[in-house]
Amino acid sequence: MDKRPTVILAAPFIYGLDQCIEKNLYHAGYSVANLCFDERDTPYPNLGTRLIAQFHKRITGNTDYKKSLKYRRHEAEIARRLAPFGSRKADFALCINAHVYPRRIIAQIRERARFCVGFQWDGIGKFPDILGYLDLFDRMLVFDPADVEKYPQHRFQAASNFYFDYPLPEAGQPENGGIYFLGGYEDNRAQATETFLRHARARRLPLDFRIYCKDGRAQKRFGSEGVRYLDRSSILSFEENLMAVRASLAVADFVQYRDYGLSLRVFDALRFGKKLITTNQSVTRYDFYRPENIFAWDGKDLSGLENFLETSCQPVPEAVRRQYAFSTWIARAFAAA
């Protein structure tokens, strides 16, 4: 019998992110019941359900109806994955962006776990319906530190992102020496992305940009040199992305929002000892920041980039680096359970 502590994992479908979390939980000593499903598309059995969904969207503001449509097809599988617990409770539950699920499913997870942790990756203001779930959590972590001050009555705890520290498969590709970026096209970071690409191309810097976009906007704006455009069928999984970071010269990161937390790209670079080029100025406040390793720019002026790339990375003390490993992160999240 497996004596590992048990975790129920609920997370949105983001190209294998849940699988990386599941692998890292197992690496950290837990067994996992993974309740992540692909909920990107909403199945409408008939015209009536579509009209009801529109009514709730436009009139009542109730988002739970559409969520229930998305997850109704997964209910039997959810029950099957929870069945091994029987009458026992899981030791923990980790619910990332719980607002993507109908409240009743998160309530079901709450009933099945001794200690339930939520982690809100998006700002509370972006998805305020998460406020209707707060009574289901013993601890609520938020990615945006501003939400701690904005909602003092809820006693949110700020939590940074992390890097995955489970062993990756052996490298299937040599180091390509490119400046690597993977992300979706976003209007609020397009100008910085365009400025960087123009600068890098003019100086013949090696580029390995991979941009997801549903239409032709990104390619029209950025061009094709050094950029591959992705769709649902060609987007990299999270683990494939990690292996691409491992093979890169440096990692590029273009922040979407000011004074927000650090993206996973920052911590991927930290794990693999890669140089980081970022527009997130808040990175300079972190204990792992070294100017030799991290080029923090304002989205306009790239003076000094070439010199930065030519110098060697400076090692970050292991005691500092390990604080951002997922195994350490999850131990803090479940502490005092």
N, C-alpha and C positions, 0 to 999 in steps of 0.2 A: 504494500500500500504506500502511495506517495505521501510522505510526511511534510512536504513543502507547504508553507502558508499559501492560501488560495486567494486569487484576485479575480474579480469580475471586471472585465474591461469593456467600456462603452466609448466609442470614438467615431467621428465622421469618416466617411470614405475619402481618403486622400492618397490614392495611388500607392497603397502598401504601407502607409505610415503605421497603421494598427499592427501590421505584421512585425515591423521593426520594434514597436513597443512590446509586443508579445514575446519576441525573441529576447529582448533585453530584460524583461521581467523574469523569464526563465533563467537567464544568465545570472541574475541577481538572487536567485534562490526561490522563486515563486512558481506555482502552477497557475494556469490562466484559463478562464472561460471567456473567449473573445466574442463579443456581441456586436461587432462592426459589420455593417452590410452596405452595399452600394445603394444609396438613397438619392442619387443625383436626379433621377427621373421620377415623376409622379404618375403611377398608373391610374387612369380614370376608367372604371368598368363601363360607364355609360354617360350619356349627356347630363343626366341628373346630378351625378356626383361632381361633374365639372362645374355646373351652375352653382351648386351648394358651396364649392370651394371658392368661387368668385364672390359669392355673397359674403362669406366670412372674411375674405381678403378686403373687400371694398366697404362693407357695412359694419360688421361686428368687430373686425380686427383680430378675430380668433384664429391663431395660426395652428392650433392643435389639430383641426380637422384634416388639413392637408398632410401634416406629419403622420396622422393615423393612416391615411391612404397609402403613404409610402411604406409604412412598416407592417401593414396588415398581412402582406404576403410572406413576411418573415416570422410571424408569431409562432408557428409550429417549430421552426428551427431554433428560435430563442428558447422555447420550452425544452427542446431536446438537449440543448447545450447546458441548461441549468439543472436538468434532471439528475445528473450524478451527485448533486449536493443532497438530494433527498430532503430530509427534515433539518439537515445541518445548515448552518450559515457559513458563507465564505468569510474568510478573515477580513478581506478588504474589497472595496470597489473603487475603481478609478474611472471617472466619467469626464471625458474631454469634450468641451462644447456640447454639453448635455441638451442644449436647446434644440438640437437637430432631431431629437427623439420626442415622441409624444410623452407627456408628463407621466402617463400611467406606466410606461415601460421603465422610466427612471425610478418610479415609486416601487415597481416590482423588484428592481435591483436593490433598492434601499432595504426592502424587507428581507432580502437574501444575504445581506452583508452586515457584519458587525460594525464596520467603520467605513464610511462612504466619503470619498474625496472628490470634489469637482475642480476642474481646471478650465478656466474660460480663456481661450486663446484670442478671441476677439473682444474688443472693448464692450463694456456693458451697454453703452449708448448705441452701439451698432445692432445688437440683438437683445433689447431690453426684456424680451420674454423670459430670459434666464432668471429674472427676479422672481418669477412665479414658481421656481424649482428650489429655491434656497433652503426651504425647510427640510428638504430631503438629504442634505449634506451635513456631515459633522465638521468638515473643513472646506472652505471655498478659496481656491487659489486663483489669482487673476494675473494675466500677462501684462496688462497696462497698469503701471504703478499709480497713475492718476486716479484710477477707480477706487483705490484704498481711501484716498482723501475725499473723493466725491461722494462716496456712500459709507460714511463712518458707522452708520447704524447697523450695517451688515457684517462688520468685522472681517472684511476681506483680507487676505494675506497675499502680498505681492510675491510672485515667483518668476524667476528668469526661465528662459528655455534651457536646453541641455544638449549634450552630444551623446549619441549612442555609443556605448562602450563594449557591446558584445563583439566577439570576433567575426570579422567579415570573411567571405570566401577569398581564396587566393586570387591575386590580381590576374585578370584575364586580358589586361591591356597594359602596354608600357606607359610610363609617364609621358604625357603629350606636350607638356611644357606650355599649355595654353592658359590664358586668363579665363576662368570658368564662371559662367552664370547660368542658372536654371530658374525660370520663373514665368509667371503669366504676364501678359501685356496689361499694364495699368496706366491710365492717363496721368495719375498723380506722381509717377516716377519716370514717365516717358522722356521728359526733357533732360533729366540727368543721364539717363541711359543713352540718349542720342548724343549728348555732349561727350560722354566717355568713348563711345564707338568712333566718333569723328576724330578725337584726339589719338586713340590707339591706332587707327588705320593710317593716319598721317605719319605716325612714327614706326609703322610696320611691327607693332607689338602683336604677338600671337594671341588669337582670340578663339574661344570655344563657348559661344553664347547659344543657349537653347531656350527659345521663347514660345510659350503656349499662347495661341490666339485663335479664336473661333472664326475670324474673318481675315481680311487682308490688310487691316489697319497697321499692324506691326511691321509687316514687310514693306509696306508703302513708306513708312516713316523711317525705318532703320536700314533698309537695303539688305543685301544678302551676304556681303563679305564677312566671313567669320561668324555668321549666325545661321542656325538651323531652326526652322519653324515647326512646331509640334502641334498635333491634335490629339484627340482621345486615344487614337490607335497607336500613336508613336511616342507619347509622353513617357518619360523615364519613371520607373518605380522609385520609391524612397531609397531602397538599397542600391539600385543602380546609380542613383545620384551620389550616394556616399562613395561608391567606387570611382566615380568620375572626379569627385573632389580629391580623392587619394592620388589620382593620376595627374592632377593639374599642377601648374606653376603657381597660381594664385587664385583666390576666390573673389568675385565681385558681388557687392550687395548694395542695392538701391532702396532706401527706406521709403515706405509709403506714407507714413504719418510722422509728424514731428513729436519729439519727447515720448516716444513709444518704446516698448521693450526691444530687445535684440532678437533678430531672426535666427532661425536654426542655422543659416549659412555661417554666421559668426562662430558658432560653436563647432560646426563641422570643420572649419579652418583650424580652430583650437585643437581639436582631436588629432588632426593629421599634421600639425606643425606647418600649415600653409600660410602664406602671406594673404592678408585680407585688405581689400579696397572697398570702403564703405562710406556712404553719405550719412550714416547714423552717428552723429557727433557724441551721443551719450556713451558710446563705447569707451571713450577716454576716461570715464569715471570708474571703470571696472579694474579689479586688482590684476587681471591678466593682461591689461593693456601695456604694450611696448611699442614705441614709435617705429622701431625697426621692423616690427611684425604687422602693424596695422596702419594703413594710410587712410586717415579720416579727412574727407574733403567736403566742401560745401555744395557740391553739385554744379559748380561753375569753373573753379580754378584747379587745374591738375598740375600746377608747377611742382616739380620734384618727383613726379611719379616714376620716371625712368631711373633716377638714382635710387629710389626706394626699392624697385624691383631688382636692382643689381646687388644690393647688400644682402648679407645672410640673415636668416631668422635668428632671433635670440631665444634660447630655451626659456620656457615658463616653468617655474618650480612645480614639481609633480604634486605637491600638497595643494597648490593653488589650482592647478588644472583639474585635479580630481573632484574638486567641489562642484564642477559643472557636468560631471558624468551622470548619465541617467541613473545608474545604480545608487549614487549618492543622493541625487534629486529625489528618487522615490522613497528612500529611507527617511528623508526629512518629511516628505508628504505624509507618510504613514506613522511618523513618530508620535508617541503618547497616545496611540490608539487603544 
